Amino acid sequence: MPLLKNVPDLRTKPMRDIIYEHLRKAIVRGELKADSTFTDGEIAEEFGVSRTPVREAVQKLEADGYIERVPMKGNRVCGISPYELAHSMAIRKALETLAVRYAALRITADELLRLEELLTQADSVFTQYIGDELLERFFPIVKSFNHTVFEACRSTSLSALIWAQREIFDRYRVMRVILPNRIHKSLSRRKDLYAALRDGDPDRACAVWTDHLNESFTIWRDKSGYAKELEGFRFF
């Protein structure tokens, strides 16, 4: 049985880059689960290539923290401890609150209009859908809203760091715990953030997003069953 779905055409980019990106997405989507193993040979066979580009792709995955080499077993998809994930959330908080401060001072009229349109779309989704279908339609709107806000900070290095941290959350499916439990509050927070950005108020934007992330952390910690393991952890 194949390990991967929809193996892409290798003629469009260097093979190592395509293989790397396909494997990375498979890990993020959960197609290759934490602690699962695979060999370079298995991947080479599925892509129909030699082991050289696979080895190069796997080396990059290892350097980026997605996998680790295991003697006699091949490659193991990395997991992450609750404590490490909590620290990642704290890093995300520091980065994102800085970004919304900058965004309040630098956001353009077109970006504000885009945020307003996304909030209108979200309101429409709430009136039409419930349950899993609501989540499926709401999450892309949230992602577009966040992307617009973080791009508005006008710092490519800061936004790149933010997306790197957020990818960790995608990789370990953290939003599956957080979002269903606070979807209505999530929209309300974003409306408050939009108002602060529209008014050019960096302090208020920071306060809104700080509250949002604090609540996200608390829900994740409690709903994931990590409250005891993270007892005493200071979420600065």
mmCIF file of the C-alpha atoms, coordinates in Angstrom:
data_MODEL
# 
_entry.id   MODEL 
# 
loop_
_atom_site.group_PDB 
_atom_site.id 
_atom_site.type_symbol 
_atom_site.label_atom_id 
_atom_site.label_alt_id 
_atom_site.label_comp_id 
_atom_site.label_asym_id 
_atom_site.label_entity_id 
_atom_site.label_seq_id 
_atom_site.pdbx_PDB_ins_code 
_atom_site.Cartn_x 
_atom_site.Cartn_y 
_atom_site.Cartn_z 
_atom_site.occupancy 
_atom_site.B_iso_or_equiv 
_atom_site.pdbx_formal_charge 
_atom_site.auth_seq_id 
_atom_site.auth_comp_id 
_atom_site.auth_asym_id 
_atom_site.auth_atom_id 
_atom_site.pdbx_PDB_model_num 
ATOM 1   C CA . MET A 1 1   ? 0.000   0.000  0.000   1.00 0.00 ? 1   MET A CA 1 
ATOM 2   C CA . PRO A 1 2   ? 1.486   3.412  -0.936  1.00 0.00 ? 2   PRO A CA 1 
ATOM 3   C CA . LEU A 1 3   ? 2.646   5.633  1.922   1.00 0.00 ? 3   LEU A CA 1 
ATOM 4   C CA . LEU A 1 4   ? 1.729   8.884  0.168   1.00 0.00 ? 4   LEU A CA 1 
ATOM 5   C CA . LYS A 1 5   ? -1.228  10.213 -1.807  1.00 0.00 ? 5   LYS A CA 1 
ATOM 6   C CA . ASN A 1 6   ? -1.066  12.086 -5.109  1.00 0.00 ? 6   ASN A CA 1 
ATOM 7   C CA . VAL A 1 7   ? 2.662   11.902 -5.799  1.00 0.00 ? 7   VAL A CA 1 
ATOM 8   C CA . PRO A 1 8   ? 3.373   15.033 -7.905  1.00 0.00 ? 8   PRO A CA 1 
ATOM 9   C CA . ASP A 1 9   ? 4.957   15.465 -11.330 1.00 0.00 ? 9   ASP A CA 1 
ATOM 10  C CA . LEU A 1 10  ? 8.711   15.759 -10.791 1.00 0.00 ? 10  LEU A CA 1 
ATOM 11  C CA . ARG A 1 11  ? 9.430   17.746 -13.962 1.00 0.00 ? 11  ARG A CA 1 
ATOM 12  C CA . THR A 1 12  ? 8.424   21.167 -12.641 1.00 0.00 ? 12  THR A CA 1 
ATOM 13  C CA . LYS A 1 13  ? 11.140  21.711 -9.961  1.00 0.00 ? 13  LYS A CA 1 
ATOM 14  C CA . PRO A 1 14  ? 14.321  20.046 -8.720  1.00 0.00 ? 14  PRO A CA 1 
ATOM 15  C CA . MET A 1 15  ? 13.316  16.588 -7.524  1.00 0.00 ? 15  MET A CA 1 
ATOM 16  C CA . ARG A 1 16  ? 14.717  17.064 -4.022  1.00 0.00 ? 16  ARG A CA 1 
ATOM 17  C CA . ASP A 1 17  ? 12.569  20.196 -3.529  1.00 0.00 ? 17  ASP A CA 1 
ATOM 18  C CA . ILE A 1 18  ? 9.364   18.543 -4.710  1.00 0.00 ? 18  ILE A CA 1 
ATOM 19  C CA . ILE A 1 19  ? 9.985   15.460 -2.586  1.00 0.00 ? 19  ILE A CA 1 
ATOM 20  C CA . TYR A 1 20  ? 10.805  17.613 0.450   1.00 0.00 ? 20  TYR A CA 1 
ATOM 21  C CA . GLU A 1 21  ? 7.639   19.682 0.087   1.00 0.00 ? 21  GLU A CA 1 
ATOM 22  C CA . HIS A 1 22  ? 5.420   16.663 -0.493  1.00 0.00 ? 22  HIS A CA 1 
ATOM 23  C CA . LEU A 1 23  ? 6.801   14.874 2.559   1.00 0.00 ? 23  LEU A CA 1 
ATOM 24  C CA . ARG A 1 24  ? 6.569   18.029 4.668   1.00 0.00 ? 24  ARG A CA 1 
ATOM 25  C CA . LYS A 1 25  ? 2.912   18.478 3.739   1.00 0.00 ? 25  LYS A CA 1 
ATOM 26  C CA . ALA A 1 26  ? 2.233   14.805 4.432   1.00 0.00 ? 26  ALA A CA 1 
ATOM 27  C CA . ILE A 1 27  ? 3.614   15.290 7.946   1.00 0.00 ? 27  ILE A CA 1 
ATOM 28  C CA . VAL A 1 28  ? 1.687   18.539 8.529   1.00 0.00 ? 28  VAL A CA 1 
ATOM 29  C CA . ARG A 1 29  ? -1.572  16.982 7.294   1.00 0.00 ? 29  ARG A CA 1 
ATOM 30  C CA . GLY A 1 30  ? -1.066  13.945 9.511   1.00 0.00 ? 30  GLY A CA 1 
ATOM 31  C CA . GLU A 1 31  ? -0.754  11.570 6.563   1.00 0.00 ? 31  GLU A CA 1 
ATOM 32  C CA . LEU A 1 32  ? 2.629   10.608 8.006   1.00 0.00 ? 32  LEU A CA 1 
ATOM 33  C CA . LYS A 1 33  ? 1.929   10.499 11.730  1.00 0.00 ? 33  LYS A CA 1 
ATOM 34  C CA . ALA A 1 34  ? 4.283   11.226 14.624  1.00 0.00 ? 34  ALA A CA 1 
ATOM 35  C CA . ASP A 1 35  ? 6.508   8.223  15.445  1.00 0.00 ? 35  ASP A CA 1 
ATOM 36  C CA . SER A 1 36  ? 5.752   6.518  12.117  1.00 0.00 ? 36  SER A CA 1 
ATOM 37  C CA . THR A 1 37  ? 8.782   5.398  10.124  1.00 0.00 ? 37  THR A CA 1 
ATOM 38  C CA . PHE A 1 38  ? 9.735   5.195  6.468   1.00 0.00 ? 38  PHE A CA 1 
ATOM 39  C CA . THR A 1 39  ? 12.884  4.458  4.495   1.00 0.00 ? 39  THR A CA 1 
ATOM 40  C CA . ASP A 1 40  ? 14.538  6.402  1.701   1.00 0.00 ? 40  ASP A CA 1 
ATOM 41  C CA . GLY A 1 41  ? 14.003  3.367  -0.508  1.00 0.00 ? 41  GLY A CA 1 
ATOM 42  C CA . GLU A 1 42  ? 10.234  3.337  0.061   1.00 0.00 ? 42  GLU A CA 1 
ATOM 43  C CA . ILE A 1 43  ? 9.943   6.996  -0.899  1.00 0.00 ? 43  ILE A CA 1 
ATOM 44  C CA . ALA A 1 44  ? 12.231  6.574  -3.915  1.00 0.00 ? 44  ALA A CA 1 
ATOM 45  C CA . GLU A 1 45  ? 10.059  3.711  -5.149  1.00 0.00 ? 45  GLU A CA 1 
ATOM 46  C CA . GLU A 1 46  ? 6.830   5.682  -4.776  1.00 0.00 ? 46  GLU A CA 1 
ATOM 47  C CA . PHE A 1 47  ? 8.263   8.682  -6.626  1.00 0.00 ? 47  PHE A CA 1 
ATOM 48  C CA . GLY A 1 48  ? 10.000  6.526  -9.206  1.00 0.00 ? 48  GLY A CA 1 
ATOM 49  C CA . VAL A 1 49  ? 13.396  8.157  -8.663  1.00 0.00 ? 49  VAL A CA 1 
ATOM 50  C CA . SER A 1 50  ? 16.837  7.248  -7.368  1.00 0.00 ? 50  SER A CA 1 
ATOM 51  C CA . ARG A 1 51  ? 17.610  7.533  -3.675  1.00 0.00 ? 51  ARG A CA 1 
ATOM 52  C CA . THR A 1 52  ? 19.832  10.596 -4.143  1.00 0.00 ? 52  THR A CA 1 
ATOM 53  C CA . PRO A 1 53  ? 17.094  13.294 -4.298  1.00 0.00 ? 53  PRO A CA 1 
ATOM 54  C CA . VAL A 1 54  ? 15.175  11.454 -1.577  1.00 0.00 ? 54  VAL A CA 1 
ATOM 55  C CA . ARG A 1 55  ? 18.233  11.464 0.668   1.00 0.00 ? 55  ARG A CA 1 
ATOM 56  C CA . GLU A 1 56  ? 18.704  15.212 0.043   1.00 0.00 ? 56  GLU A CA 1 
ATOM 57  C CA . ALA A 1 57  ? 15.037  15.906 0.835   1.00 0.00 ? 57  ALA A CA 1 
ATOM 58  C CA . VAL A 1 58  ? 15.199  13.797 3.990   1.00 0.00 ? 58  VAL A CA 1 
ATOM 59  C CA . GLN A 1 59  ? 18.340  15.613 5.148   1.00 0.00 ? 59  GLN A CA 1 
ATOM 60  C CA . LYS A 1 60  ? 16.458  18.915 4.890   1.00 0.00 ? 60  LYS A CA 1 
ATOM 61  C CA . LEU A 1 61  ? 13.467  17.477 6.731   1.00 0.00 ? 61  LEU A CA 1 
ATOM 62  C CA . GLU A 1 62  ? 15.825  16.366 9.490   1.00 0.00 ? 62  GLU A CA 1 
ATOM 63  C CA . ALA A 1 63  ? 17.484  19.799 9.639   1.00 0.00 ? 63  ALA A CA 1 
ATOM 64  C CA . ASP A 1 64  ? 14.042  21.439 9.882   1.00 0.00 ? 64  ASP A CA 1 
ATOM 65  C CA . GLY A 1 65  ? 13.003  19.165 12.752  1.00 0.00 ? 65  GLY A CA 1 
ATOM 66  C CA . TYR A 1 66  ? 10.348  17.110 10.974  1.00 0.00 ? 66  TYR A CA 1 
ATOM 67  C CA . ILE A 1 67  ? 12.097  13.747 11.169  1.00 0.00 ? 67  ILE A CA 1 
ATOM 68  C CA . GLU A 1 68  ? 15.062  12.021 12.740  1.00 0.00 ? 68  GLU A CA 1 
ATOM 69  C CA . ARG A 1 69  ? 17.294  9.276  11.402  1.00 0.00 ? 69  ARG A CA 1 
ATOM 70  C CA . VAL A 1 70  ? 16.960  5.995  13.306  1.00 0.00 ? 70  VAL A CA 1 
ATOM 71  C CA . PRO A 1 71  ? 19.688  3.352  12.830  1.00 0.00 ? 71  PRO A CA 1 
ATOM 72  C CA . MET A 1 72  ? 18.369  0.172  11.179  1.00 0.00 ? 72  MET A CA 1 
ATOM 73  C CA . LYS A 1 73  ? 14.838  1.630  10.902  1.00 0.00 ? 73  LYS A CA 1 
ATOM 74  C CA . GLY A 1 74  ? 15.112  4.556  8.510   1.00 0.00 ? 74  GLY A CA 1 
ATOM 75  C CA . ASN A 1 75  ? 13.410  7.858  9.279   1.00 0.00 ? 75  ASN A CA 1 
ATOM 76  C CA . ARG A 1 76  ? 11.033  8.568  12.162  1.00 0.00 ? 76  ARG A CA 1 
ATOM 77  C CA . VAL A 1 77  ? 8.493   11.390 12.071  1.00 0.00 ? 77  VAL A CA 1 
ATOM 78  C CA . CYS A 1 78  ? 9.160   13.576 15.117  1.00 0.00 ? 78  CYS A CA 1 
ATOM 79  C CA . GLY A 1 79  ? 6.639   14.292 17.818  1.00 0.00 ? 79  GLY A CA 1 
ATOM 80  C CA . ILE A 1 80  ? 6.774   17.123 20.332  1.00 0.00 ? 80  ILE A CA 1 
ATOM 81  C CA . SER A 1 81  ? 6.341   17.199 24.106  1.00 0.00 ? 81  SER A CA 1 
ATOM 82  C CA . PRO A 1 82  ? 3.590   19.278 25.742  1.00 0.00 ? 82  PRO A CA 1 
ATOM 83  C CA . TYR A 1 83  ? 6.275   21.435 27.377  1.00 0.00 ? 83  TYR A CA 1 
ATOM 84  C CA . GLU A 1 84  ? 7.958   22.129 24.032  1.00 0.00 ? 84  GLU A CA 1 
ATOM 85  C CA . LEU A 1 85  ? 4.615   22.962 22.462  1.00 0.00 ? 85  LEU A CA 1 
ATOM 86  C CA . ALA A 1 86  ? 3.783   25.315 25.335  1.00 0.00 ? 86  ALA A CA 1 
ATOM 87  C CA . HIS A 1 87  ? 7.072   27.132 24.774  1.00 0.00 ? 87  HIS A CA 1 
ATOM 88  C CA . SER A 1 88  ? 6.256   27.350 21.079  1.00 0.00 ? 88  SER A CA 1 
ATOM 89  C CA . MET A 1 89  ? 2.939   28.963 21.968  1.00 0.00 ? 89  MET A CA 1 
ATOM 90  C CA . ALA A 1 90  ? 4.764   31.481 24.167  1.00 0.00 ? 90  ALA A CA 1 
ATOM 91  C CA . ILE A 1 91  ? 7.125   32.316 21.292  1.00 0.00 ? 91  ILE A CA 1 
ATOM 92  C CA . ARG A 1 92  ? 4.146   32.709 18.998  1.00 0.00 ? 92  ARG A CA 1 
ATOM 93  C CA . LYS A 1 93  ? 2.539   35.100 21.488  1.00 0.00 ? 93  LYS A CA 1 
ATOM 94  C CA . ALA A 1 94  ? 5.636   37.314 21.617  1.00 0.00 ? 94  ALA A CA 1 
ATOM 95  C CA . LEU A 1 95  ? 5.905   37.440 17.831  1.00 0.00 ? 95  LEU A CA 1 
ATOM 96  C CA . GLU A 1 96  ? 2.236   37.953 17.056  1.00 0.00 ? 96  GLU A CA 1 
ATOM 97  C CA . THR A 1 97  ? 1.607   40.682 19.608  1.00 0.00 ? 97  THR A CA 1 
ATOM 98  C CA . LEU A 1 98  ? 4.556   42.592 18.160  1.00 0.00 ? 98  LEU A CA 1 
ATOM 99  C CA . ALA A 1 99  ? 3.174   42.068 14.657  1.00 0.00 ? 99  ALA A CA 1 
ATOM 100 C CA . VAL A 1 100 ? -0.287  43.426 15.472  1.00 0.00 ? 100 VAL A CA 1 
ATOM 101 C CA . ARG A 1 101 ? 1.309   46.494 17.055  1.00 0.00 ? 101 ARG A CA 1 
ATOM 102 C CA . TYR A 1 102 ? 3.183   47.197 13.832  1.00 0.00 ? 102 TYR A CA 1 
ATOM 103 C CA . ALA A 1 103 ? 0.091   46.386 11.775  1.00 0.00 ? 103 ALA A CA 1 
ATOM 104 C CA . ALA A 1 104 ? -1.951  49.003 13.646  1.00 0.00 ? 104 ALA A CA 1 
ATOM 105 C CA . LEU A 1 105 ? 0.532   51.631 12.469  1.00 0.00 ? 105 LEU A CA 1 
ATOM 106 C CA . ARG A 1 106 ? 1.173   50.329 8.947   1.00 0.00 ? 106 ARG A CA 1 
ATOM 107 C CA . ILE A 1 107 ? -1.986  48.680 7.635   1.00 0.00 ? 107 ILE A CA 1 
ATOM 108 C CA . THR A 1 108 ? -3.333  50.053 4.354   1.00 0.00 ? 108 THR A CA 1 
ATOM 109 C CA . ALA A 1 109 ? -6.884  50.989 3.399   1.00 0.00 ? 109 ALA A CA 1 
ATOM 110 C CA . ASP A 1 110 ? -7.008  48.033 0.995   1.00 0.00 ? 110 ASP A CA 1 
ATOM 111 C CA . GLU A 1 111 ? -5.950  45.644 3.760   1.00 0.00 ? 111 GLU A CA 1 
ATOM 112 C CA . LEU A 1 112 ? -8.597  47.028 6.108   1.00 0.00 ? 112 LEU A CA 1 
ATOM 113 C CA . LEU A 1 113 ? -11.181 46.530 3.370   1.00 0.00 ? 113 LEU A CA 1 
ATOM 114 C CA . ARG A 1 114 ? -9.983  42.951 2.938   1.00 0.00 ? 114 ARG A CA 1 
ATOM 115 C CA . LEU A 1 115 ? -10.356 42.296 6.678   1.00 0.00 ? 115 LEU A CA 1 
ATOM 116 C CA . GLU A 1 116 ? -13.850 43.759 6.621   1.00 0.00 ? 116 GLU A CA 1 
ATOM 117 C CA . GLU A 1 117 ? -14.797 41.502 3.702   1.00 0.00 ? 117 GLU A CA 1 
ATOM 118 C CA . LEU A 1 118 ? -13.460 38.442 5.529   1.00 0.00 ? 118 LEU A CA 1 
ATOM 119 C CA . LEU A 1 119 ? -15.443 39.274 8.657   1.00 0.00 ? 119 LEU A CA 1 
ATOM 120 C CA . THR A 1 120 ? -18.571 39.626 6.526   1.00 0.00 ? 120 THR A CA 1 
ATOM 121 C CA . GLN A 1 121 ? -17.869 36.208 5.008   1.00 0.00 ? 121 GLN A CA 1 
ATOM 122 C CA . ALA A 1 122 ? -17.451 34.747 8.488   1.00 0.00 ? 122 ALA A CA 1 
ATOM 123 C CA . ASP A 1 123 ? -20.790 36.180 9.629   1.00 0.00 ? 123 ASP A CA 1 
ATOM 124 C CA . SER A 1 124 ? -22.435 34.656 6.564   1.00 0.00 ? 124 SER A CA 1 
ATOM 125 C CA . VAL A 1 125 ? -20.903 31.250 7.276   1.00 0.00 ? 125 VAL A CA 1 
ATOM 126 C CA . PHE A 1 126 ? -22.247 31.364 10.835  1.00 0.00 ? 126 PHE A CA 1 
ATOM 127 C CA . THR A 1 127 ? -25.791 31.894 9.590   1.00 0.00 ? 127 THR A CA 1 
ATOM 128 C CA . GLN A 1 128 ? -25.651 29.027 7.081   1.00 0.00 ? 128 GLN A CA 1 
ATOM 129 C CA . TYR A 1 129 ? -23.652 26.183 8.612   1.00 0.00 ? 129 TYR A CA 1 
ATOM 130 C CA . ILE A 1 130 ? -23.158 24.241 11.822  1.00 0.00 ? 130 ILE A CA 1 
ATOM 131 C CA . GLY A 1 131 ? -20.836 21.556 13.159  1.00 0.00 ? 131 GLY A CA 1 
ATOM 132 C CA . ASP A 1 132 ? -17.995 20.222 11.062  1.00 0.00 ? 132 ASP A CA 1 
ATOM 133 C CA . GLU A 1 133 ? -19.164 22.046 7.942   1.00 0.00 ? 133 GLU A CA 1 
ATOM 134 C CA . LEU A 1 134 ? -19.023 25.339 9.823   1.00 0.00 ? 134 LEU A CA 1 
ATOM 135 C CA . LEU A 1 135 ? -15.474 24.589 10.939  1.00 0.00 ? 135 LEU A CA 1 
ATOM 136 C CA . GLU A 1 136 ? -14.437 23.557 7.448   1.00 0.00 ? 136 GLU A CA 1 
ATOM 137 C CA . ARG A 1 137 ? -15.661 26.839 5.979   1.00 0.00 ? 137 ARG A CA 1 
ATOM 138 C CA . PHE A 1 138 ? -14.669 29.088 8.871   1.00 0.00 ? 138 PHE A CA 1 
ATOM 139 C CA . PHE A 1 139 ? -11.046 28.007 9.214   1.00 0.00 ? 139 PHE A CA 1 
ATOM 140 C CA . PRO A 1 140 ? -9.897  29.243 5.749   1.00 0.00 ? 140 PRO A CA 1 
ATOM 141 C CA . ILE A 1 141 ? -11.455 32.630 6.514   1.00 0.00 ? 141 ILE A CA 1 
ATOM 142 C CA . VAL A 1 142 ? -9.538  32.804 9.799   1.00 0.00 ? 142 VAL A CA 1 
ATOM 143 C CA . LYS A 1 143 ? -6.328  31.865 8.014   1.00 0.00 ? 143 LYS A CA 1 
ATOM 144 C CA . SER A 1 144 ? -6.832  34.593 5.391   1.00 0.00 ? 144 SER A CA 1 
ATOM 145 C CA . PHE A 1 145 ? -7.632  37.142 8.103   1.00 0.00 ? 145 PHE A CA 1 
ATOM 146 C CA . ASN A 1 146 ? -4.488  36.270 10.046  1.00 0.00 ? 146 ASN A CA 1 
ATOM 147 C CA . HIS A 1 147 ? -2.359  36.337 6.906   1.00 0.00 ? 147 HIS A CA 1 
ATOM 148 C CA . THR A 1 148 ? -3.609  39.821 6.018   1.00 0.00 ? 148 THR A CA 1 
ATOM 149 C CA . VAL A 1 149 ? -2.923  41.111 9.534   1.00 0.00 ? 149 VAL A CA 1 
ATOM 150 C CA . PHE A 1 150 ? 0.585   39.692 9.773   1.00 0.00 ? 150 PHE A CA 1 
ATOM 151 C CA . GLU A 1 151 ? 1.518   40.882 6.286   1.00 0.00 ? 151 GLU A CA 1 
ATOM 152 C CA . ALA A 1 152 ? 0.361   44.355 7.343   1.00 0.00 ? 152 ALA A CA 1 
ATOM 153 C CA . CYS A 1 153 ? 3.169   44.516 9.917   1.00 0.00 ? 153 CYS A CA 1 
ATOM 154 C CA . ARG A 1 154 ? 5.508   45.186 6.942   1.00 0.00 ? 154 ARG A CA 1 
ATOM 155 C CA . SER A 1 155 ? 8.272   42.959 8.277   1.00 0.00 ? 155 SER A CA 1 
ATOM 156 C CA . THR A 1 156 ? 8.972   39.915 6.142   1.00 0.00 ? 156 THR A CA 1 
ATOM 157 C CA . SER A 1 157 ? 11.314  38.467 8.762   1.00 0.00 ? 157 SER A CA 1 
ATOM 158 C CA . LEU A 1 158 ? 8.711   38.814 11.530  1.00 0.00 ? 158 LEU A CA 1 
ATOM 159 C CA . SER A 1 159 ? 5.892   37.338 9.465   1.00 0.00 ? 159 SER A CA 1 
ATOM 160 C CA . ALA A 1 160 ? 8.150   34.446 8.390   1.00 0.00 ? 160 ALA A CA 1 
ATOM 161 C CA . LEU A 1 161 ? 8.914   33.646 12.037  1.00 0.00 ? 161 LEU A CA 1 
ATOM 162 C CA . ILE A 1 162 ? 5.210   33.731 12.853  1.00 0.00 ? 162 ILE A CA 1 
ATOM 163 C CA . TRP A 1 163 ? 4.294   31.310 10.082  1.00 0.00 ? 163 TRP A CA 1 
ATOM 164 C CA . ALA A 1 164 ? 7.093   28.981 11.119  1.00 0.00 ? 164 ALA A CA 1 
ATOM 165 C CA . GLN A 1 165 ? 5.636   28.810 14.637  1.00 0.00 ? 165 GLN A CA 1 
ATOM 166 C CA . ARG A 1 166 ? 2.098   28.427 13.333  1.00 0.00 ? 166 ARG A CA 1 
ATOM 167 C CA . GLU A 1 167 ? 3.182   25.518 11.174  1.00 0.00 ? 167 GLU A CA 1 
ATOM 168 C CA . ILE A 1 168 ? 4.120   23.674 14.356  1.00 0.00 ? 168 ILE A CA 1 
ATOM 169 C CA . PHE A 1 169 ? 0.499   24.021 15.447  1.00 0.00 ? 169 PHE A CA 1 
ATOM 170 C CA . ASP A 1 170 ? -0.709  22.722 12.098  1.00 0.00 ? 170 ASP A CA 1 
ATOM 171 C CA . ARG A 1 171 ? 1.726   19.823 12.330  1.00 0.00 ? 171 ARG A CA 1 
ATOM 172 C CA . TYR A 1 172 ? 0.411   18.666 15.699  1.00 0.00 ? 172 TYR A CA 1 
ATOM 173 C CA . ARG A 1 173 ? -3.234  19.486 15.031  1.00 0.00 ? 173 ARG A CA 1 
ATOM 174 C CA . VAL A 1 174 ? -3.489  21.956 17.930  1.00 0.00 ? 174 VAL A CA 1 
ATOM 175 C CA . MET A 1 175 ? -6.282  23.922 16.249  1.00 0.00 ? 175 MET A CA 1 
ATOM 176 C CA . ARG A 1 176 ? -8.482  20.809 16.308  1.00 0.00 ? 176 ARG A CA 1 
ATOM 177 C CA . VAL A 1 177 ? -8.532  21.199 20.082  1.00 0.00 ? 177 VAL A CA 1 
ATOM 178 C CA . ILE A 1 178 ? -8.734  24.982 20.282  1.00 0.00 ? 178 ILE A CA 1 
ATOM 179 C CA . LEU A 1 179 ? -11.042 26.081 17.500  1.00 0.00 ? 179 LEU A CA 1 
ATOM 180 C CA . PRO A 1 180 ? -14.191 23.966 18.032  1.00 0.00 ? 180 PRO A CA 1 
ATOM 181 C CA . ASN A 1 181 ? -14.369 25.090 21.656  1.00 0.00 ? 181 ASN A CA 1 
ATOM 182 C CA . ARG A 1 182 ? -14.234 28.813 20.969  1.00 0.00 ? 182 ARG A CA 1 
ATOM 183 C CA . ILE A 1 183 ? -15.242 29.461 17.391  1.00 0.00 ? 183 ILE A CA 1 
ATOM 184 C CA . HIS A 1 184 ? -17.735 32.212 18.242  1.00 0.00 ? 184 HIS A CA 1 
ATOM 185 C CA . LYS A 1 185 ? -15.256 33.940 20.547  1.00 0.00 ? 185 LYS A CA 1 
ATOM 186 C CA . SER A 1 186 ? -12.609 33.621 17.844  1.00 0.00 ? 186 SER A CA 1 
ATOM 187 C CA . LEU A 1 187 ? -14.711 35.695 15.456  1.00 0.00 ? 187 LEU A CA 1 
ATOM 188 C CA . SER A 1 188 ? -15.541 38.251 18.141  1.00 0.00 ? 188 SER A CA 1 
ATOM 189 C CA . ARG A 1 189 ? -11.835 38.717 18.950  1.00 0.00 ? 189 ARG A CA 1 
ATOM 190 C CA . ARG A 1 190 ? -11.044 39.300 15.302  1.00 0.00 ? 190 ARG A CA 1 
ATOM 191 C CA . LYS A 1 191 ? -13.759 41.920 15.040  1.00 0.00 ? 191 LYS A CA 1 
ATOM 192 C CA . ASP A 1 192 ? -12.203 43.668 18.043  1.00 0.00 ? 192 ASP A CA 1 
ATOM 193 C CA . LEU A 1 193 ? -8.762  43.411 16.456  1.00 0.00 ? 193 LEU A CA 1 
ATOM 194 C CA . TYR A 1 194 ? -10.079 44.845 13.195  1.00 0.00 ? 194 TYR A CA 1 
ATOM 195 C CA . ALA A 1 195 ? -11.528 47.815 15.085  1.00 0.00 ? 195 ALA A CA 1 
ATOM 196 C CA . ALA A 1 196 ? -8.198  48.473 16.819  1.00 0.00 ? 196 ALA A CA 1 
ATOM 197 C CA . LEU A 1 197 ? -6.298  48.261 13.525  1.00 0.00 ? 197 LEU A CA 1 
ATOM 198 C CA . ARG A 1 198 ? -8.818  50.544 11.825  1.00 0.00 ? 198 ARG A CA 1 
ATOM 199 C CA . ASP A 1 199 ? -8.389  53.071 14.626  1.00 0.00 ? 199 ASP A CA 1 
ATOM 200 C CA . GLY A 1 200 ? -4.593  52.847 14.445  1.00 0.00 ? 200 GLY A CA 1 
ATOM 201 C CA . ASP A 1 201 ? -4.350  51.839 18.118  1.00 0.00 ? 201 ASP A CA 1 
ATOM 202 C CA . PRO A 1 202 ? -1.349  49.513 18.661  1.00 0.00 ? 202 PRO A CA 1 
ATOM 203 C CA . ASP A 1 203 ? -1.902  49.138 22.416  1.00 0.00 ? 203 ASP A CA 1 
ATOM 204 C CA . ARG A 1 204 ? -5.507  48.046 21.974  1.00 0.00 ? 204 ARG A CA 1 
ATOM 205 C CA . ALA A 1 205 ? -4.578  45.703 19.126  1.00 0.00 ? 205 ALA A CA 1 
ATOM 206 C CA . CYS A 1 206 ? -1.920  44.114 21.326  1.00 0.00 ? 206 CYS A CA 1 
ATOM 207 C CA . ALA A 1 207 ? -4.328  43.770 24.266  1.00 0.00 ? 207 ALA A CA 1 
ATOM 208 C CA . VAL A 1 208 ? -6.996  42.100 22.111  1.00 0.00 ? 208 VAL A CA 1 
ATOM 209 C CA . TRP A 1 209 ? -4.556  39.618 20.621  1.00 0.00 ? 209 TRP A CA 1 
ATOM 210 C CA . THR A 1 210 ? -2.916  38.925 23.984  1.00 0.00 ? 210 THR A CA 1 
ATOM 211 C CA . ASP A 1 211 ? -6.305  37.991 25.447  1.00 0.00 ? 211 ASP A CA 1 
ATOM 212 C CA . HIS A 1 212 ? -7.024  35.815 22.412  1.00 0.00 ? 212 HIS A CA 1 
ATOM 213 C CA . LEU A 1 213 ? -3.746  33.895 22.704  1.00 0.00 ? 213 LEU A CA 1 
ATOM 214 C CA . ASN A 1 214 ? -3.985  33.568 26.488  1.00 0.00 ? 214 ASN A CA 1 
ATOM 215 C CA . GLU A 1 215 ? -7.404  31.989 26.137  1.00 0.00 ? 215 GLU A CA 1 
ATOM 216 C CA . SER A 1 216 ? -6.174  29.726 23.328  1.00 0.00 ? 216 SER A CA 1 
ATOM 217 C CA . PHE A 1 217 ? -3.351  28.491 25.545  1.00 0.00 ? 217 PHE A CA 1 
ATOM 218 C CA . THR A 1 218 ? -5.652  27.801 28.489  1.00 0.00 ? 218 THR A CA 1 
ATOM 219 C CA . ILE A 1 219 ? -8.159  25.866 26.380  1.00 0.00 ? 219 ILE A CA 1 
ATOM 220 C CA . TRP A 1 220 ? -5.435  23.852 24.652  1.00 0.00 ? 220 TRP A CA 1 
ATOM 221 C CA . ARG A 1 221 ? -3.757  23.003 27.981  1.00 0.00 ? 221 ARG A CA 1 
ATOM 222 C CA . ASP A 1 222 ? -6.985  21.921 29.656  1.00 0.00 ? 222 ASP A CA 1 
ATOM 223 C CA . LYS A 1 223 ? -8.733  20.196 26.740  1.00 0.00 ? 223 LYS A CA 1 
ATOM 224 C CA . SER A 1 224 ? -5.586  18.322 25.710  1.00 0.00 ? 224 SER A CA 1 
ATOM 225 C CA . GLY A 1 225 ? -5.210  16.893 29.200  1.00 0.00 ? 225 GLY A CA 1 
ATOM 226 C CA . TYR A 1 226 ? -1.837  18.543 29.835  1.00 0.00 ? 226 TYR A CA 1 
ATOM 227 C CA . ALA A 1 227 ? -2.828  20.710 32.805  1.00 0.00 ? 227 ALA A CA 1 
ATOM 228 C CA . LYS A 1 228 ? -0.932  18.521 35.285  1.00 0.00 ? 228 LYS A CA 1 
ATOM 229 C CA . GLU A 1 229 ? 2.168   18.215 33.091  1.00 0.00 ? 229 GLU A CA 1 
ATOM 230 C CA . LEU A 1 230 ? 2.257   21.978 32.580  1.00 0.00 ? 230 LEU A CA 1 
ATOM 231 C CA . GLU A 1 231 ? 1.502   22.914 36.174  1.00 0.00 ? 231 GLU A CA 1 
ATOM 232 C CA . GLY A 1 232 ? 3.602   25.945 37.017  1.00 0.00 ? 232 GLY A CA 1 
ATOM 233 C CA . PHE A 1 233 ? 4.352   26.820 33.378  1.00 0.00 ? 233 PHE A CA 1 
ATOM 234 C CA . ARG A 1 234 ? 4.330   30.605 32.996  1.00 0.00 ? 234 ARG A CA 1 
ATOM 235 C CA . PHE A 1 235 ? 2.768   31.649 29.698  1.00 0.00 ? 235 PHE A CA 1 
ATOM 236 C CA . PHE A 1 236 ? 4.386   35.052 29.237  1.00 0.00 ? 236 PHE A CA 1 
# 
